[in-house]
Amino acid sequence: MNNSTKPYKNFTLYLKEHFPYKVQKISINAGFTCPNRDGTKGRGGCTYCNNKSFTPDYSASIKTVSKQLKEGIEFFSHKYEEMKYLAYFQSYTNTYESVDKLKDLYEEALAYPGVVGLVISTRPDCMPDELLNYLEEINKKHYVLIEYGVESTLNSTLERVNRQHTFEESKQTIIKTAERGIPVGAHMILGLPGESRSDLLLHATTLSRLPLTTIKLHQLQIVRGTAMAKEYKLEPQSFNIFQLDEYVELCVDFLELLNPNFYIDRFASQSPKEMLITPDWGVKNYEITQKITKRFKERDTFQGRLFNKSI
């Protein structure tokens, strides 16, 4: 393999293939809630979730979509002279509202100068056909990517972390979305309690059978203010918290099994230090990515090396 070539397909490459200019995601907090918090499906949310741990400062309080885009663009615009933006509806469940209200929010974002598309993060059990039909039409004029929180392919894990949906629901929604020609992403957490290393690698094989465009991985983090933080305090022995080198090795093993056509959007997540209980690796996300890339090259391997398309 050419040393100048990454041993996996990263999201930057994907953006270069789709846009003739630099593109930056701007995170939007549109004030949504979640059916796992408001009592529709459950209360308290998923046991690992504290939404404040991944909401950027410029979208932390509920401002209009246009105001958040303005502030986000001001934050990023110094990086490149020629840059366009994707409105990233990130916080909570960004399809959990009436279709009319969602249309207003999405169209406000698309009308903002410099915005060329939408990235919508949501749960796989919160995508009605009416909304999918609307997004199919939007996708004919603007770029749209839907990211679904799959988190695990094991129903026993999903139940343990109070996810309140099954993997079968994730699979069905991913297929329905892809059938409409909309790019689909899956978000996975590696290291959820009760999952063995072989379970984690089985996720890669299972996901590889689905019509996905992108994959986001991140290590399990124990974050203050979550039900999982209480569980960890009481029974730390029931968790396998990764050391950094161990996680790097796992990511390489995972990608070896993964469909080589998937683009990797992220390997790790970084909660604010004041909210993070463990693991505190003391490195930035880009440094983790560098370590993973280096390990690929040391092992002379690449994404999809062990992928079996006949399974």
N, C-alpha and C positions, 0 to 999 in steps of 0.2 A: 504493500500500500504506500502511495506517495505520502511522505511526511507532512506535506503542506495541506493534505486533505484530512478533514476530521473523520474519525472512525465511526461517526454516527451522523444522522441527519438532524441538524438543529433548526430551531424555529427561525433564526436569522436567515438561513438559506431559503426557507419557505417564503419568507417575506420578500426576499430578493427576486424569487421566481414569480411573485404575484404583483409586485409594485415596482415602477421604474424610479422610485425615490425612497428616501429613508422614511420609515414608519415607526411611530412610537405609540404605545398604549397609554391612555390617560384613564386612571381609575375613577369610577363614579360611584358614589353612595347615594342611591335614589330613594332611600328611606323605606326599603322593603323590609318585611319580616320573613318568617319561615313557618310552614305548617307544623314543624316540629317544635315550635316555640309558642305559637298562639293558641294551642289547644286543639287545632284541627286534627292533627295526628298525634301530637305529644306536647309536653311542656319541658322546658329546660334545654332543649336542643340536643345535638350530638354530644357525647360525653367529652370529646376532645376540643370542642369549639368555644373559643372566645373571639368573636368577630373583630374586636379591637386589635387583635394581634396581626391582622393583615390588611388593615385599612390605612392607607397613606395619610399623612397629616393634612394634605390639601383637600382631602375628601372626608375628613373625620366627622365634621358636623354636617347636618342636613342643609345644604344650600341648593339652589336650582342647578339643574344639569348644566346650563350655560355658564353659570358662575364657576362651577367646578372645572369645566373645560377651559375657561379663561385662565384660571389659576394654574391648572396643570400644564397648559401650553406655555405660559410664562415661565414655569419651572424648567421645562425641557427645551425651549426654543433656542437657547444659547448653544446647544450641542452641534447642530448642523444648520447651514443656511437654508437649504431646501429640505423641508420636513413636512410630512403629513401625519395625521393622527387617527387612531382608532379609539372610539369611546368604549371603554371597558367597564361594563356594568358588573361590578365585582362583589359588593357586600351583600351578604345574605342571599335570598332566593330571588333572582332578578326576572322571573316570569310569574311571580306569585302575586297577581293583581288582575283586575279586569282587563280584557284585551284592549278596550278603548283607552284606558289609562296608560297601558304599556305602549300603545301606538303613539300617544302624545309624547311620552318620554323619549322613545327611540327616535322619533322624527325631529324632536327638538335637538337631539344630539347630531343627527345627520345634517341638519340645517346650519350647524355652526361652522364658520369658515375654517377650512383646513381639515375637517373631519371627513374621512373617506370610507368609513365603515364602522361596524359594531362588533364587539366581542361580548357575549352574554353568558355569564356564569349562573348555573341553576342546578336544581335537583332533577333527576330523571323522571320523578313522579309529578312534576309540575310543568308539563309541556302539553297543553291541550291541542287537539288537531286544528282548531280555529286559529290559534296562534302560530302553529307550524305553517299553515297555509299562508298567513300574512308574511311570515319571515321568508318563505319561499319566493314570494313576489318581491320583497325588498332585496333579496339576494340577486335578483336579475339586474338591479340597477346599482347596488352598493355591495361592498364586501360584508359578509356576515359569517362569524364563527360562533358556534354554540359549544360551551364547555359544560360537561355534566360531571357532577361529583359522584363518581362511582365508588371510590375509596377502597373497596375490597370486592373480590369476586366470590367471597364465601358468605353465605347467608348467616352462618353462625356468628361470624365477626360483626356483620352489619347489625344483627340483633343485639350483640353484646355492647356495642357502642351507641345503641339507641338511634340508629339511622332511620328507622321507620320506612324503609323500602327494601325490596329484594334486588339481587343481581339480575334476575329475570326481567324486572322492570327496567333496569339500566340497559340491558341488551336490546329489549324491544324498542325503547325510545331512541337509542343510537341508530338502530336500523331504519326506523321511520324517518328520522331526520336526514340521514344520508340518502335515502331514497328520493328526497326532494332536492337533492343536489346541493345541500348546505354542508359545508365543512364541519366536522364534529371533533371535539376534543374530549379526552377522559382524564380526570384528576384521580390520582391514586396516592394513598398514604402507606408507606412501607414501615412495618413495625408495630401495627396495631396488636393489642394484647391477645394472646391465644394463638397467634399465627407462627408457625415454624418457618425455617428458612426455605424448606421445600414448598410450603404454601405460598410464600412470597414469589418464588420463581414460577409457580403454577399460574399466578396472576398474568405473567407475561405471555404464557402460552394461550391462556383463555382470551385475553384481550386481542391477541394477534388474529383471531378469527373474525373480529368485528370490523365494520367499515369505518375505521377511525382515520382522522387526518393527523391529530396531534395527541401527545401524551404529556401530562405534567406529573412528575414524581415529587414527593417530599418525605423526609424522615418524620417519624412520629416525634412530636414535641409535646412535653407536658407543660401546659400553660396555666398560669394563675387564674383563678376565677372559674375553673371548669370542674365538672363532675369527675373527670379523669384525674385531676390534681388531687382530689380527696381520696380517690381509689389508690393512687400511687403512694400517697402518704401512709395509707393503712396497709397496703400489700405491695411494696416495691418489688418483691421477688417474683410477682406475676408479670412483670414487664421485662422485655429485652431491649434496653436502651443502647443504641449503636454507638460504638466508638467511631471516630471519623474514618479511620482506615478500613474498618469493617464495613462501613456504609459505602465507601468508594468501591470496594471489591464487590459488594452486592449489586450496585448499579451496573457494573460491567457485566456481571453474570446475567442480570435481568435483561440488558439490551442484547446480549448474544442470542437470547431466545426470542426476542421481539421481532415482529414483522419489520423488515428493512424499509418498508415504504412509509412508516410512521415518522413524523417529525417530533423531536424532543424539545418541548417548550421550556422545561425546567427540571432540574435534578433535586433541588433543595429549597426549603423555605426558611425564613429568618424572622422569628418573632422578636419584638422589642425586648432588649436585655432585661428591663425591669419587670417584664411579664413572664419571662422564660424561667422555668424551674430546671429542666434538663431536656436534651443534652446541650451544654454550652461548649461548642467546639472552638470558639474564639477565632473563627475565620468568616470571611464574607462569602456570599453565594458564588461569586465569580471564581474565588479561590477553590471552592469545592469542585466546580466545573473543570478548572484547570487540572486538578488532581485526578479526576475521572478520565479526562482526555489523556493525561500522561500514563495512567495505568493501562488504558486500552493499548497504547503504543508499546509499553513494556511487555504486555502479554501477546503482542502481535495479533490482535483480534479486532472485531468490528461488529456493529449492530447487525443482527440477523444471521450471524455465522452458524448458529445452531437452530435457526428457524426452520420448522418443518411445515411447509405449505400443504402437505397432504393430510395433516391431522384435522 
